[in-house]
Amino acid sequence: MTIKLYGTPKSRSARCLWMLEELAIAYENVAVNFADGGTQAPEYLAINPNGRIPALEDNGLVLFESLAINIHLARKYGAAKGLWSETFDDQSRTVQWSIWAMTEGEPPIVRTLMHRMFLPEGQRTEAEAVAGEQAFRKAVGVLDGALRDRPYILGNTFSVADLNIFGVLGSNHRALRTPFLDGLDPRELQRVSPLELDSPPNVARWARQCGERPALERVLAMR
Ligand SMILES: N[C@@H](CCC(=O)N[C@@H](CS)C(=O)NCC(=O)O)C(=O)O
């Protein structure tokens, strides 16, 4: 059995390293980095023509998109560990929440970061940054409602659905944080990243549980 995860722990690849650590299966982490142009090298583009990390090779199957990779890994290797639900409806909810995290959760985070940090100063617009914060708060409110009557998003146990949501909306966690935010003092962090906003109570409780997973600690140790 050969599983290769292309990417570096200081990138969105951390989401998949977390999944692999939860599964406790054998894998190789092939160090491909965007910072040194590795994602644009011809040999990597042959694996992921998008030129982005992560990518997965699992016994001949090649996949890109971090959350799709995690769903695949959970479906194939995670049922015994409760990471992949056995019910059809919960499998559909898992796909729903994963797509939701990527479409409703990630863009507002990036929008605020772009307009408070990444764009050249002359191109930043405060209104855009605030719009990102507002959209993020709205998404977090939806999640808070869904967690009202349950510890985890599908019910009583942690699954790939939680991992995928926290992998995106919890990406201020030390093990998941973009390296561009490393070293910022807490006030500057709060200014540039909507992830630092206070969470409503159900999300705060759930985020604490997700953030304390030992598998995530192991990802932190890889950074
Ligand atoms: N939606 C993709 C996004 C992947 C992505 O944007 N990865 C960044 C690193 S965190 C990347 O590889 N960037 C390289 C580049 O843009 O050249 C996923 O979640 O896998």
The ligand as an ORCA input file, in Angstrom:
! r2SCAN-3c Opt
* xyz 0 1
  N      -8.897     24.582     -2.655
  C      -7.551     24.074     -2.640
  C      -6.592     25.236     -2.433
  C      -5.164     24.799     -2.398
  C      -4.207     25.995     -2.332
  O      -4.554     27.117     -2.701
  N      -2.991     25.743     -1.841
  C      -1.980     26.774     -1.793
  C      -1.123     26.601     -0.561
  S      -2.021     26.780      0.939
  C      -1.067     26.625     -2.990
  O      -0.676     25.549     -3.323
  N      -0.687     27.711     -3.639
  C       0.283     27.657     -4.688
  C       0.118     28.692     -5.693
  O      -0.928     29.375     -5.674
  O       1.007     28.800     -6.535
  C      -7.426     23.022     -1.534
  O      -8.067     23.205     -0.478
  O      -6.725     22.021     -1.707
*
